[in-house]
């Protein structure tokens, strides 16, 4: 199996000892919920587990590695399944291949119904069945309600891992049926060491870890989105001039997150505080709390519809123009 980040390995060793059939891994993005959930599922199903986790060598570990384990079911949005190399159900794959619909960004109720059937089959291995739901907040109300009864009284030896980045979006009835594990934050040294192992240069790691609020996976995502140290530092001034810079090459959700961080830090400085995602020297001196506050409220409204299929170029132009007005 792939090597876990040190802060995840420590949590894995604790969670392996947990009893119970449903575990909720909750915390903000970038802390490794998916990786920890998959490592825990692998350890539970492993034929030769140790206190450190799965052996990585047995038939069970191989089945997970090649995304074909008979006793593991992944429940994720279809877009995430495809990105991470997990196979889609045959029916869903045919609908997408036939252009009847696009891959879903939610966990569909059809997939949840397949899970219920999966949980009722006899296990093929020695250690029961595992269902990993990631990210759990992408279940809509119908999908979540379909899960409830099976989550409360799973048949056989089925265990559930729910990985979540927005626990407040889960139904209270889902949360109440799970043991909750709050994801641990890595210390700065561990985060730098991990980013270095991912081939992120030291200067970029330092700047992007701050840009990600201390969350190493989010820092790595920024790096893969094209942000290096100099580009991130230049972003606020570019926006104040009405320039899109590297934002033009990114998705709407990444762009919106960057805009919110610029707005947040400018408001903090105007209020006499210290910036969180940038250095003070990166932020333009113009703008005022009233204009920035209005911009912040508009960005919060935009977050509600950021996944809608808007024309990317027009949306970026509108957002950059709005940033320019707020910052002058």
N, C-alpha and C positions, 0 to 999 in steps of 0.2 A: 504494500500500500504506500501512497505518497507520504512524505514526512510532514507531520503537523507542525505548525508554528509552536514555539515553546509555551505560550500562554494557553493555547488550545490543548496541548498535550497534558498539562497540569489539570485542566478541567476534565479531560477525558478519563484520567485515572480516578478522579473522584466520582464521576457519573457512572462508571462501570459498576460500582458497588451499590448503586441505587436500586431499590425495589420499586415495584409498581409497574403499571402497564402503559402509562401515558406521561410523557415528559415534554414540557414546553421550554424551549431555549429562547429567551427573549432579551433584546437589547437593541441599540441603534445599529444602523448599517455599518459594515466595515469591520466587524469584530469576529467574523468567521462562523456564523451560525450554521451555514450549509456544510462547511468542512467538518465542523465538530459533530453535526448530526450524522453525516455519512460515516465518519470514523466510529461513532458509537454504534450505529447499525451494523457495521462490519465486525466490531468486537462481539456484539450480541450473537451474531450468526456464525462466527469463526469456529472451526472445528478444533483449533489448538490455541485458544486465547491465552493471554498472559495478563498480569495486572497493568501492563502498559497499553494493552489494546489487542487488535487483531494481529495474527502472525504474518499475514501478507503472502503466505505460501500455499495454503491449503486450497482445496477445490472451491470452498465457499468464497474465500478472498479473491480467487481467480474469477469466479462468476460475477462478483461485484465490479471487478476491474474492467471486465469486458461488457458491462451493463446488461447482464443476462442471468441474474440470480432468481431462481424460481420462488424464493421465500422473501424477497424484498420488493416492495412496490413503492415507486416514487410518484407522489402527487405534486405536480408543479404546473404553472402555466405552460402551455405548449411552446411558447417562445423560449422559455428557459430550458425546457426539455431538449429542444433542438440545439440550443447554444451549448449545452453541457454534454451532448452526445447520448442522451437517454432516448430509447426508442418510444415512439408514440403508439398508442393502440391502433390496430389495423384499420378500424372504421374511421378514426380521426385522420389518419394518414391519407386514406383514400379521398376523404372530403377535401383535404388541403391540396393534394396532388391534382384532383379534378377541378380545382379553382372554385369550388362551391363556397369556400370561406377562407379567411386568413387564419394563421395560428392564433389561438386565444392568448390574451395577456392575463386572463383569470384562470383559476382552477375550475374546470367545468363540472357541472353536476353529473354528466355522463361518466367522467373519470371517477367520481366519488362512488357512483353506483357500481362501477367495475371493482372498486376497492372492497365493497361489501361482499361481492361474490368471491373475490380473492381471499378474504379473511375466513370464509366458510369452508374453503378447500383444506384437505389434510396437508400438513407441512411435508416438504420433500426431504428436509434435513433433520438434524437432531435438536435444533434450538429454536423451534417455533418460527413465527413470521414477524416481519417488521414492516411498518408503513412509515415513510418519511414524507412529511408535508412541508414544502418550502417554496416561497414564504407563505406561512399560514394565513396571513392577512389578505392574501389574494383569493381566498374563498369568498364568493358572494353569499348573501343570506340563505339562499336556497341550498347551495352546496354545503354550507356550514350546518344547517339544520339536518341535512341528509346524513351527516357524519355523527350526530349526537348520540343516537342509541348505541351504535357500534363502539363509539369511544367510551361510553359508560360501561358497557358490558360486552367486551370483545369476545368472540368465540375462540375456543381453543387457547393457544398460547400466542396470540397476536399482541404485539406491543407497538406503541405509537411514539414517534418523535415529531413534534411540531416546532419548526424553526421560524422565528418571527422577528421582524424589525419594527413593528408598530403594534404592540400588544393591545393598545387601546382600541384598535379597529376590530379585534376579535370579539365574538359574542361572549358575554359573561358566562353563559352556560358552557362554552368551550373551555374557557380559562378555569372554571371551577372543577372540571373533570381531570385536570392535569396537575402534576407536580411541576412547580416553576423553578427554573434555573436562570438566574440573572447572569448574563455573559460578563466575564471579567475583562477589564481593560488592560492592555499590555503596558509595561513601563517603557519609557522612551528608549532605553538601551536595547530592549528586546525588539521593539518596533523597527529601529534602525538596522539591527542585525538581520531581521527578516527581509526588509526592503533591499538591503545589500545582496542577500541571497537570491533575490528576484532580478538582479542586475540593474537596479536603480542607482545611479551615481550618488555620491554622498551629498553634494550640494542640493540636488533635486530632492533627495529623500528628506532632508531637513526642512526645506520650504514646503513641500507637498504634504508632509505629515502635519504641519501647522495648518495648511489649507484644508486638510481633511478633519480637523478637530481632534487629532491624535489617533485616528482610526486607520491602521495600516492598509487594510484592503481597499478602503476608499482612496487612500493616497496612491496606491498602485493603479487603481482605475483612472485617476487623473493623469498619471504618467502615460498610461496606454491611450488616453484621449488626446495626447499630443502636448500636454502641459509639461514644460520643463521649468526650472526655477525662474529664469529670466522672463518667460512668457507669463507665468502666474503673477509675478511682481508688476509687470507692465499692464495687466488687465484693467485695473481701476482707472488709470490715466487714459487708456485707449477708449474706454466707455465714456469718460467725461468729454472726449472729443468726438463722440458719435461713431467710433470705429469698432467693428466687430472682432477684429483680430482672429485668434484661434477658435472663437466660439462658432464660427461659420462651419467648421468641420465636425460639429458634435450634434447629438440628439437634443430634442427639446428639453428633456428632463435634466440633462447635464448643463445645458445653457441656463435654465431657470435656477438650478442650484448655485451656479457661479454668480448670477445676478443677486440672488438673495444674500450670499456671503459678502459681496461688495457693499450692498445696502446696509446690512447688519453692522459691519465694521465702521462704515462712515457715520452711522447714527451713534454708535458707542463713543467714537472720538468726539463728535459734536456735543455729546452729553458729559464729556470729561472722563470717559473710561478708556481702557486699552483695547485695541483691536484683537480679535480672536484668530482670524484666518489670514490676515496680512500683517506686515509691519507698518508702523505709523508712517514711515517714509514712502510707502507705496501708495498712500491714499491722497487724492487731490484735496486741497484746502477749501475749495468752493462747496456750494450746497448749504442747505440749512435744515434744521430738524423738521420743519413743517413740510417742505417739499420731499424730503427723504421719507418721512412717515407716510405720506400719501402714496409714494412709490412702493413702500413695503406692503401696504394694504393691497395694492393692485397685484403685486407678485404673489401674495397669499391666495388671492382669487384665481390667478392663473394656474396655481398648483392643482386646483380642483379639476381642471380640464386639460392638463399638460399632455395626457396620452391620446387626446383626440387627433384625428388625422388632418391637421392644418397644413397649409402650404408652407413648407419649411422656410423658404426664402423670405416670404412676406412676414411670417411670424418673427423671424430674427430681426428684420428691419424695424418692425414695430417695437420690439423689446429694446433694441439698442437706441432708437430714437427717444423712447420713454426714459431710459437711463440717462441719456444726455441732458434732457430737460430737467430731470430731478437733481442732477449733479452740478448744474450751472446756476 
